């Protein structure tokens, strides 16, 4: 195995792990959206914010380590932020 093959495998593994973590956060968002009509939980909001912060740090590390292109990292974070914004918007409408 050449060093470029190893680098490619590491890049693919980093992207795969980040997608798995992003999917976990998306599932948290989806669960809260499904339960929006029944309750509002500030703790759940705090957990999501903490998860997003941790994920952004993971992406930052992968980009700085050269395992992930910066544009890919921005896309991953942007997708989650859009979903989170939709959740917060729905929660605000529910509270009104």
Backbone bond lengths (Angstrom), bond angles and torsions (degrees), N, CA, C in turn:
res aa  C-N    CA-C-N  psi(-1)  N-CA   C-N-CA  omega(-1)  CA-C   N-CA-C  phi
1 X - - - 1.450 - - 1.525 108.18 -
2 X 1.318 115.39 128.73 1.461 119.73 179.85 1.528 110.13 -82.70
3 X 1.311 115.31 166.19 1.465 119.13 179.94 1.530 111.05 -66.27
4 X 1.331 117.61 -31.65 1.472 118.94 177.99 1.535 110.70 -70.14
5 X 1.344 116.65 -34.16 1.468 120.09 175.45 1.528 110.50 -65.55
6 X 1.306 116.24 -41.87 1.457 121.41 178.88 1.535 110.12 -63.87
7 X 1.323 116.50 -43.96 1.464 120.72 178.50 1.523 110.45 -61.11
8 X 1.321 116.74 -42.88 1.469 121.07 179.18 1.531 110.65 -62.28
9 X 1.337 116.67 -42.22 1.464 120.14 177.83 1.534 111.18 -63.50
10 X 1.321 116.94 -41.62 1.461 120.54 178.26 1.532 110.99 -63.87
11 X 1.317 116.66 -41.72 1.467 120.74 178.24 1.531 110.90 -61.59
12 X 1.325 116.19 -45.76 1.459 120.24 -179.94 1.528 111.45 -64.70
13 X 1.320 116.32 -39.24 1.464 120.70 178.62 1.528 110.31 -65.23
14 X 1.326 117.51 -42.80 1.466 121.42 178.78 1.520 110.21 -61.35
15 X 1.317 117.34 -46.10 1.457 121.20 179.54 1.525 110.36 -62.85
16 X 1.311 116.95 -43.08 1.460 121.46 179.21 1.529 111.63 -60.71
17 X 1.324 116.95 -45.88 1.466 120.85 179.74 1.526 111.49 -64.74
18 X 1.321 116.94 -39.81 1.459 120.08 178.21 1.528 111.30 -65.71
19 X 1.317 117.13 -39.07 1.465 120.25 176.98 1.534 110.40 -64.16
20 X 1.331 117.26 -39.22 1.468 120.75 177.32 1.523 110.46 -61.89
21 X 1.316 117.52 -45.31 1.459 121.08 179.60 1.531 111.33 -66.02
22 X 1.324 116.51 -39.34 1.467 120.44 177.62 1.529 110.13 -63.38
23 X 1.327 116.89 -40.15 1.466 120.73 178.65 1.526 111.33 -63.20
24 X 1.318 117.46 -37.65 1.466 120.82 177.64 1.526 110.77 -62.51
25 X 1.327 116.65 -41.64 1.456 120.46 179.27 1.534 109.81 -68.22
26 X 1.328 116.90 -40.44 1.464 120.22 177.21 1.525 111.02 -60.11
27 X 1.322 116.53 -38.53 1.469 120.00 178.46 1.524 110.58 -64.99
28 X 1.329 117.35 -39.81 1.467 120.30 175.84 1.529 110.85 -60.27
29 X 1.320 115.80 -42.55 1.465 120.74 179.40 1.529 109.96 -64.50
30 X 1.327 116.48 -44.48 1.465 120.73 -179.32 1.523 111.42 -62.51
31 X 1.318 117.66 -41.59 1.458 121.22 179.27 1.519 110.12 -61.66
32 X 1.315 116.50 -44.07 1.459 119.23 179.85 1.530 111.04 -66.45
33 X 1.334 117.44 -38.00 1.462 120.41 178.26 1.530 110.12 -63.28
34 X 1.331 117.27 -40.71 1.461 121.22 179.63 1.525 111.45 -65.58
35 X 1.314 117.33 -33.83 1.460 121.79 -177.04 1.520 112.78 -95.88
36 X 1.303 117.11 6.73 1.462 121.56 -175.72 1.525 111.60 -58.75
37 X 1.298 116.12 -37.40 1.456 119.25 -176.70 1.533 112.28 -70.74
38 X 1.314 117.46 -20.89 1.461 119.24 -175.06 1.513 113.90 -98.52
39 X 1.336 117.75 -28.83 1.462 117.62 -178.94 1.526 111.42 -165.69
40 X 1.324 114.32 161.04 1.457 122.38 175.22 1.522 106.79 -122.31
41 X 1.317 116.85 128.22 1.457 120.42 -175.81 1.533 110.01 -126.35
42 X 1.332 117.74 107.25 1.470 120.39 179.09 1.525 112.44 -59.89
43 X 1.327 116.80 -31.89 1.461 120.26 179.02 1.524 110.46 -63.73
44 X 1.313 116.36 -39.97 1.459 120.94 178.75 1.524 109.92 -62.20
45 X 1.320 116.26 -41.26 1.468 121.45 177.76 1.531 110.34 -61.06
46 X 1.326 116.18 -41.36 1.468 121.51 178.79 1.534 110.98 -64.15
47 X 1.326 116.20 -40.96 1.467 120.72 178.27 1.528 109.96 -62.04
48 X 1.326 116.60 -44.83 1.466 119.89 178.99 1.520 111.49 -61.56
49 X 1.323 116.82 -43.86 1.461 120.30 178.79 1.526 110.98 -61.30
50 X 1.320 116.39 -41.97 1.469 121.03 179.25 1.524 110.68 -65.45
51 X 1.329 116.50 -42.46 1.466 120.86 178.10 1.524 110.88 -61.68
52 X 1.320 116.46 -42.24 1.468 120.73 179.34 1.524 111.14 -63.98
53 X 1.327 116.30 -41.54 1.463 119.83 178.75 1.531 110.06 -62.55
54 X 1.327 116.28 -47.26 1.466 120.01 179.32 1.523 111.67 -61.13
55 X 1.326 116.10 -41.21 1.457 119.79 179.73 1.525 111.16 -64.34
56 X 1.326 116.63 -40.67 1.463 118.78 179.43 1.523 110.90 -63.44
57 X 1.323 116.96 -33.54 1.467 120.69 177.00 1.526 110.90 -70.01
58 X 1.328 117.35 -37.50 1.471 120.89 176.07 1.528 109.92 -60.97
59 X 1.324 115.30 -46.52 1.468 120.42 -179.50 1.517 110.06 -62.77
60 X 1.320 116.15 -44.81 1.465 120.69 179.20 1.529 110.87 -57.53
61 X 1.319 116.61 -44.55 1.464 120.67 178.97 1.527 110.82 -61.91
62 X 1.334 116.39 -46.70 1.464 120.12 -178.60 1.528 111.28 -61.86
63 X 1.317 116.99 -38.56 1.470 120.78 178.37 1.526 109.82 -67.00
64 X 1.343 116.33 -47.83 1.467 119.57 -178.50 1.523 112.18 -65.13
65 X 1.328 117.08 -30.11 1.471 120.76 179.30 1.530 111.65 -81.17
66 X 1.319 116.69 -5.45 1.459 119.80 179.33 1.517 113.35 79.69
67 X 1.337 116.63 17.77 1.459 120.77 -179.62 1.518 112.87 -91.60
68 X 1.322 115.86 -12.12 1.451 120.97 -174.76 1.522 109.15 -148.23
69 X 1.336 117.48 132.53 1.462 118.96 175.29 1.531 110.15 -64.53
70 X 1.309 117.02 143.85 1.458 121.34 -178.33 1.528 111.45 -57.46
71 X 1.326 117.04 -38.97 1.468 120.53 -178.93 1.536 111.14 -63.22
72 X 1.316 117.50 -37.91 1.464 121.40 178.01 1.522 110.37 -66.55
73 X 1.322 116.16 -42.12 1.456 120.50 177.75 1.514 111.58 -61.21
74 X 1.322 116.41 -43.33 1.470 120.70 179.35 1.529 110.90 -63.90
75 X 1.330 116.46 -37.54 1.464 120.40 178.86 1.532 110.98 -64.30
76 X 1.323 116.54 -43.80 1.465 120.80 179.59 1.526 110.83 -60.53
77 X 1.308 116.68 -47.43 1.462 120.96 -178.47 1.526 110.30 -67.85
78 X 1.310 117.29 -41.93 1.462 121.69 -178.74 1.524 111.58 -60.77
79 X 1.322 117.09 -42.09 1.467 121.44 179.22 1.521 110.29 -60.54
80 X 1.314 117.00 -46.42 1.461 120.51 178.98 1.521 111.67 -65.56
81 X 1.316 117.05 -40.89 1.466 120.43 179.78 1.527 111.51 -63.12
82 X 1.328 117.11 -37.60 1.465 120.22 177.72 1.525 110.45 -63.88
83 X 1.331 116.37 -44.40 1.463 119.89 179.17 1.525 111.28 -65.29
84 X 1.307 116.39 -39.63 1.458 120.64 178.66 1.529 110.45 -65.72
85 X 1.316 117.40 -39.32 1.461 121.37 177.92 1.530 110.70 -62.81
86 X 1.334 116.49 -39.55 1.466 120.10 176.94 1.524 111.24 -62.70
87 X 1.321 115.91 -40.59 1.456 120.35 178.13 1.524 110.56 -62.80
88 X 1.325 117.37 -48.82 1.463 120.87 -178.50 1.529 110.99 -63.45
89 X 1.324 116.44 -37.24 1.451 120.12 177.82 1.535 110.43 -63.70
90 X 1.313 115.81 -44.08 1.471 120.55 178.65 1.529 110.91 -64.78
91 X 1.335 116.48 -38.44 1.464 120.43 179.12 1.522 110.10 -66.52
92 X 1.325 118.02 -39.09 1.463 121.60 178.39 1.525 111.13 -66.23
93 X 1.314 116.80 -39.60 1.459 120.10 177.98 1.526 110.50 -66.12
94 X 1.311 116.20 -37.42 1.468 122.08 178.99 1.526 110.09 -63.79
95 X 1.312 117.00 -38.08 1.466 121.95 -176.70 1.516 112.17 -72.44
96 X 1.328 116.76 -22.93 1.479 119.97 -177.31 1.494 112.68 -76.04
